[in-house]
Amino acid sequence: MLLVGHVLFSWLGILKESPKKVSKSGDVVSGELLFSGYDGENRIIGCTDLNISRSFTVLLGILTNKLYFISNPREPVTLQTEHGFLVKAGKDDGCQLGTADDTT
């Protein structure tokens, strides 16, 4: 488990505080990144100050699975996936766009 602000690592079920900090200018975190939901009503992750023609991307496992936005007039938020997009309601499939079939 890793919490931003205080870096905690879970190793054999024992939490240990690390003297390492996550860099504000960029860093790589291995393992889970969790945010506490105990204080406050809302957690926001993202960017709110994009200049024109700049983009913000959230990668989902590989470079071809991503949610991104380019700050241009009338530019939509884009979800790009390698094998389609599936919306689930509980355990039921609600809607699927695209396919996981690599043969076509």
DAQUIJO-V383853 format. One record per residue. N is the residue number from 0. PSI is psi in degrees with one decimal (999 if undefined). NEAR is the number of other C-alpha atoms within 8 Angstrom. Layout:
BEGIN
((N/PSI/NEAR) (N/PSI/NEAR))
END
This chain:
BEGIN
((0/136.4/10) (1/128.8/12) (2/130.3/11) (3/141.1/9) (4/-61.2/6) (5/123.0/9) (6/119.5/13) (7/136.5/11) (8/138.4/10) (9/116.7/10) (10/116.1/7) (11/34.5/4) (12/3.5/5) (13/126.0/6) (14/131.4/9) (15/135.7/8) (16/135.8/8) (17/144.4/9) (18/-6.9/5) (19/146.9/5) (20/154.6/8) (21/128.5/10) (22/135.6/6) (23/-22.2/5) (24/-0.1/4) (25/140.0/6) (26/167.1/7) (27/130.0/4) (28/126.6/7) (29/146.1/4) (30/-163.8/6) (31/146.3/7) (32/110.2/9) (33/144.6/8) (34/132.5/7) (35/139.0/6) (36/10.4/8) (37/-44.3/4) (38/141.5/5) (39/172.0/6) (40/-17.5/5) (41/145.4/5) (42/129.8/7) (43/129.9/4) (44/126.8/4) (45/-156.2/4) (46/134.9/6) (47/5.6/4) (48/42.7/4) (49/131.5/9) (50/162.6/6) (51/137.6/7) (52/7.0/7) (53/158.9/8) (54/161.7/9) (55/128.4/9) (56/137.9/8) (57/115.8/7) (58/143.0/10) (59/72.9/8) (60/-49.2/5) (61/165.4/7) (62/-25.2/7) (63/0.5/8) (64/105.7/12) (65/156.0/13) (66/123.0/12) (67/160.9/11) (68/132.7/11) (69/125.5/12) (70/83.3/11) (71/151.0/7) (72/133.8/4) (73/24.0/4) (74/124.0/8) (75/159.2/6) (76/136.1/8) (77/132.8/7) (78/113.2/8) (79/129.1/8) (80/153.5/9) (81/-38.8/7) (82/36.7/8) (83/-178.8/10) (84/129.4/9) (85/127.4/9) (86/127.9/8) (87/146.4/9) (88/105.9/7) (89/-125.5/4) (90/-2.1/5) (91/140.8/6) (92/126.0/9) (93/-47.9/8) (94/136.9/7) (95/131.9/10) (96/131.0/7) (97/-171.6/7) (98/156.0/8) (99/4.3/7) (100/113.4/6) (101/-2.8/4) (102/-13.0/3) (103/999/3))
END
